[in-house]
Each structure stands twice: as C-alpha cells, then as structure tokens.
Amino acid sequence: MYVHLEIEEKREKINLMMAELKKTLDLTTTEHMELTKKMNLEESEVEKAKLAFLVGQADAKVHALSVLMLHYCSGLQYSHEKIL
C-alpha cells in the first residue's frame, strides 16, 4: 500500500483514508439503523420488503467498508513495524 511513498507520507495518507472511511462507515451504520427502525414500524408488506432490501444493501456496504478499514489498519501497522 503506497509503496512508492516514504514511511511518514504513507502513514499520513493511510490516516487520511481511515478518517474518510470512518465517516462513511458511521453514516452508513446510522442509515442502517434508521432503515431497520422504519422497517420494524412499517405495516405495509410491500414497504417492508423495500426497506428490507435497502437494509441489506446498507449491511453489505458496512461489511465492505469494514474490510477496507482492516486493510488500512494492517498497512498502518506494517508502516509502524518498518520504523522499529
């Protein structure tokens, strides 16, 4: 990850990306919770099905963002180990 950069630059870039990922992850998690609440309160089966689909999409996005965060954490850990 960012192999062409010096270690300090690499760390800065990774930290920036992790901050952006965290914002997106927080927003998506909030959206997931709101959709779940709406789905549980909804009486119409058609609307429940639509909301269930949207909850599934938000869930998939949370999982994908979490995997990306793990990769960035791993890259950050690797850059710290290079200094020692």
N, CA, C and O of each residue as an XYZ file, in Angstrom:
336
protein
N       0.841     -1.167      0.000
C       0.000      0.000      0.000
C       0.892      1.238      0.000
O       1.684      1.442      0.920
N       0.761      2.045     -1.017
C       1.558      3.261     -1.160
C       3.056      2.973     -1.056
O       3.785      3.678     -0.358
N       3.502      1.942     -1.750
C       4.901      1.519     -1.652
C       5.884      2.566     -2.162
O       7.052      2.554     -1.774
N       5.436      3.457     -3.010
C       6.320      4.467     -3.579
C       6.567      5.651     -2.631
O       7.402      6.507     -2.921
N       5.855      5.703     -1.516
C       5.981      6.831     -0.591
C       6.929      6.532      0.562
O       7.152      5.374      0.915
N       7.472      7.574      1.135
C       8.265      7.437      2.359
C       7.311      7.049      3.492
O       6.099      7.241      3.391
N       7.870      6.509      4.553
C       7.039      5.974      5.631
C       6.124      7.035      6.239
O       4.945      6.763      6.467
N       6.635      8.234      6.505
C       5.795      9.291      7.092
C       4.661      9.693      6.151
O       3.525      9.874      6.588
N       4.967      9.831      4.866
C       3.933     10.169      3.887
C       2.893      9.059      3.807
O       1.692      9.311      3.709
N       3.383      7.828      3.851
C       2.494      6.669      3.791
C       1.537      6.686      4.978
O       0.335      6.472      4.821
N       2.083      6.942      6.172
C       1.245      6.989      7.373
C       0.194      8.090      7.282
O      -0.966      7.879      7.636
N       0.600      9.256      6.810
C      -0.346     10.364      6.671
C      -1.479     10.003      5.715
O      -2.651     10.245      6.005
N      -1.118      9.424      4.580
C      -2.115      9.052      3.574
C      -3.076      7.989      4.127
O      -4.288      8.065      3.930
N      -2.512      7.011      4.813
C      -3.347      5.951      5.395
C      -4.270      6.534      6.457
O      -5.450      6.187      6.503
N      -3.752      7.411      7.307
C      -4.590      8.029      8.338
C      -5.715      8.858      7.734
O      -6.837      8.841      8.240
N      -5.427      9.582      6.657
C      -6.477     10.351      5.980
C      -7.557      9.433      5.421
O      -8.749      9.707      5.563
N      -7.140      8.357      4.792
C      -8.104      7.419      4.222
C      -8.942      6.753      5.322
O     -10.143      6.536      5.157
N      -8.291      6.438      6.435
C      -9.018      5.820      7.543
C     -10.046      6.792      8.124
O     -11.140      6.378      8.506
N      -9.707      8.067      8.193
C     -10.655      9.068      8.695
C     -11.871      9.164      7.765
O     -13.011      9.235      8.225
N     -11.612      9.165      6.454
C     -12.711      9.202      5.481
C     -13.568      7.940      5.571
O     -14.797      8.004      5.530
N     -12.906      6.809      5.693
C     -13.644      5.546      5.820
C     -14.510      5.545      7.077
O     -15.650      5.081      7.053
N     -13.964      6.065      8.173
C     -14.720      6.101      9.424
C     -15.968      6.961      9.277
O     -17.039      6.582      9.751
N     -15.841      8.113      8.627
C     -17.012      8.980      8.399
C     -18.078      8.230      7.606
O     -19.255      8.223      7.966
N     -17.640      7.603      6.525
C     -18.574      6.879      5.666
C     -19.190      5.698      6.410
O     -20.384      5.428      6.281
N     -18.379      5.006      7.179
C     -18.865      3.867      7.957
C     -19.886      4.321      9.000
O     -20.915      3.672      9.189
N     -19.604      5.421      9.668
C     -20.554      5.956     10.657
C     -21.874      6.342     10.005
O     -22.943      6.026     10.528
N     -21.805      7.027      8.864
C     -23.029      7.427      8.154
C     -23.833      6.209      7.701
O     -25.057      6.178      7.827
N     -23.139      5.226      7.180
C     -23.816      4.023      6.684
C     -24.429      3.228      7.828
O     -25.518      2.673      7.688
N     -23.736      3.174      8.949
C     -24.268      2.471     10.118
C     -25.523      3.166     10.638
O     -26.498      2.513     11.009
N     -25.488      4.490     10.660
C     -26.663      5.262     11.082
C     -27.833      5.022     10.131
O     -28.970      4.823     10.559
N     -27.531      5.045      8.832
C     -28.566      4.786      7.826
C     -29.156      3.391      8.018
O     -30.370      3.210      7.924
N     -28.307      2.415      8.283
C     -28.751      1.038      8.504
C     -29.718      0.969      9.690
O     -30.769      0.334      9.612
N     -29.343      1.637     10.792
C     -30.196      1.620     11.984
C     -31.540      2.294     11.722
O     -32.581      1.800     12.156
N     -31.517      3.419     11.015
C     -32.764      4.132     10.707
C     -33.674      3.306      9.805
O     -34.887      3.253     10.010
N     -33.079      2.666      8.813
C     -33.880      1.820      7.920
C     -34.477      0.637      8.672
O     -35.622      0.253      8.429
N     -33.705      0.066      9.578
C     -34.196     -1.062     10.367
C     -35.368     -0.638     11.247
O     -36.360     -1.358     11.363
N     -35.248      0.532     11.863
C     -36.351      1.044     12.689
C     -37.602      1.255     11.846
O     -38.697      0.860     12.246
N     -37.442      1.884     10.669
C     -38.581      2.120      9.776
C     -39.230      0.800      9.372
O     -40.454      0.670      9.348
N     -38.378     -0.178      9.056
C     -38.888     -1.475      8.617
C     -39.710     -2.133      9.728
O     -40.753     -2.731      9.463
N     -39.236     -2.020     10.970
C     -39.951     -2.639     12.087
C     -41.276     -1.941     12.393
O     -42.198     -2.561     12.924
N     -41.371     -0.660     12.059
C     -42.611      0.086     12.307
C     -43.598      0.021     11.145
O     -44.785      0.304     11.310
N     -43.103     -0.349      9.987
C     -43.922     -0.366      8.763
C     -44.953     -1.485      8.829
O     -44.668     -2.594      9.280
N     -46.160     -1.164      8.368
C     -47.237     -2.159      8.353
C     -47.414     -2.782      6.977
O     -47.775     -3.954      6.866
N     -47.162     -2.010      5.933
C     -47.329     -2.499      4.572
C     -46.227     -3.508      4.234
O     -45.038     -3.231      4.391
N     -46.650     -4.669      3.773
C     -45.673     -5.711      3.422
C     -44.794     -5.296      2.243
O     -43.617     -5.652      2.177
N     -45.379     -4.543      1.319
C     -44.622     -4.072      0.156
C     -43.520     -3.113      0.616
O     -42.373     -3.217      0.182
N     -43.881     -2.186      1.492
C     -42.891     -1.229      2.006
C     -41.843     -1.933      2.861
O     -40.664     -1.583      2.822
N     -42.281     -2.934      3.638
C     -41.328     -3.705      4.446
C     -40.304     -4.398      3.554
O     -39.116     -4.444      3.874
N     -40.773     -4.932      2.442
C     -39.876     -5.614      1.510
C     -38.875     -4.634      0.907
O     -37.695     -4.957      0.772
N     -39.339     -3.441      0.546
C     -38.431     -2.415      0.003
C     -37.387     -2.022      1.039
O     -36.197     -1.919      0.741
N     -37.863     -1.806      2.264
C     -36.938     -1.418      3.327
C     -35.952     -2.544      3.660
O     -34.785     -2.288      3.957
N     -36.429     -3.782      3.607
C     -35.544     -4.921      3.868
C     -34.430     -4.978      2.827
O     -33.282     -5.282      3.150
N     -34.779     -4.683      1.581
C     -33.777     -4.642      0.518
C     -32.745     -3.556      0.801
O     -31.543     -3.787      0.663
N     -33.209     -2.374      1.195
C     -32.302     -1.263      1.499
C     -31.432     -1.565      2.722
O     -30.264     -1.178      2.765
N     -31.998     -2.250      3.708
C     -31.218     -2.662      4.884
C     -30.120     -3.622      4.453
O     -28.985     -3.529      4.921
N     -30.457     -4.540      3.566
C     -29.465     -5.494      3.054
C     -28.340     -4.789      2.317
O     -27.175     -5.161      2.455
N     -28.682     -3.773      1.535
C     -27.651     -3.008      0.821
C     -26.759     -2.252      1.797
O     -25.538     -2.228      1.638
N     -27.365     -1.638      2.800
C     -26.587     -0.908      3.804
C     -25.680     -1.870      4.579
O     -24.539     -1.539      4.902
N     -26.196     -3.046      4.866
C     -25.418     -4.066      5.580
C     -24.207     -4.493      4.755
O     -23.103     -4.622      5.284
N     -24.416     -4.710      3.471
C     -23.304     -5.095      2.590
C     -22.252     -3.989      2.522
O     -21.052     -4.258      2.491
N     -22.723     -2.742      2.500
C     -21.800     -1.611      2.447
C     -20.989     -1.521      3.749
O     -19.788     -1.252      3.711
N     -21.635     -1.743      4.890
C     -20.929     -1.731      6.180
C     -19.846     -2.803      6.193
O     -18.728     -2.556      6.645
N     -20.174     -3.981      5.704
C     -19.189     -5.072      5.667
C     -18.013     -4.718      4.755
O     -16.858     -4.935      5.121
N     -18.299     -4.182      3.586
C     -17.237     -3.824      2.644
C     -16.335     -2.725      3.224
O     -15.112     -2.793      3.104
N     -16.939     -1.725      3.844
C     -16.151     -0.652      4.451
C     -15.305     -1.173      5.615
O     -14.187     -0.708      5.835
N     -15.841     -2.127      6.345
C     -15.090     -2.727      7.461
C     -13.864     -3.475      6.961
O     -12.796     -3.408      7.569
N     -14.020     -4.183      5.859
C     -12.879     -4.895      5.268
C     -11.815     -3.902      4.805
O     -10.621     -4.116      5.017
N     -12.256     -2.822      4.176
C     -11.302     -1.787      3.762
C     -10.573     -1.203      4.966
O      -9.364     -0.981      4.915
N     -11.304     -0.957      6.042
C     -10.689     -0.410      7.250
C      -9.640     -1.374      7.799
O      -8.576     -0.945      8.245
N      -9.931     -2.653      7.769
C      -8.953     -3.649      8.228
C      -7.684     -3.613      7.382
O      -6.579     -3.732      7.911
N      -7.841     -3.452      6.088
C      -6.673     -3.376      5.209
C      -5.834     -2.135      5.512
O      -4.605     -2.197      5.547
N      -6.506     -1.021      5.727
C      -5.760      0.200      6.062
C      -5.090      0.081      7.425
O      -3.968      0.554      7.599
N      -5.756     -0.542      8.391
C      -5.138     -0.762      9.713
C      -3.898     -1.637      9.579
O      -2.874     -1.390     10.217
N      -4.005     -2.648      8.751
C      -2.872     -3.536      8.507
C      -1.714     -2.769      7.872
O      -0.561     -2.954      8.261
N      -2.013     -1.917      6.907
C      -0.981     -1.104      6.267
C      -0.331     -0.148      7.236
O       0.879      0.073      7.182
N      -1.126      0.421      8.125
C      -0.590      1.330      9.135
C       0.304      0.581     10.116
O       1.374      1.064     10.486
N      -0.140     -0.600     10.532
C       0.678     -1.414     11.434
C       2.000     -1.789     10.769
O       3.054     -1.747     11.403
N       1.940     -2.150      9.512
C       3.136     -2.515      8.765
C       4.111     -1.337      8.695
O       5.322     -1.517      8.825
N       3.575     -0.135      8.490
C       4.457      1.033      8.405
C       5.092      1.346      9.758
O       6.213      1.852      9.809
N       4.399      1.054     10.843
C       4.979      1.247     12.175
C       6.079      0.219     12.441
O       7.098      0.533     13.057
N       5.865     -1.004     11.974
C       6.870     -2.050     12.182
C       8.144     -1.768     11.398
O       9.231     -2.159     11.823
N       8.022     -1.094     10.258
C       9.192     -0.765      9.441
C      10.132      0.190     10.171
O      11.343      0.158      9.951
N       9.582      1.035     11.034
C      10.403      2.001     11.765
C      11.203      1.301     12.855
O      12.359      1.649     13.101
N      10.602      0.329     13.501
C      11.274     -0.371     14.596
C      12.310     -1.264     14.035
O      13.002     -1.954     14.784
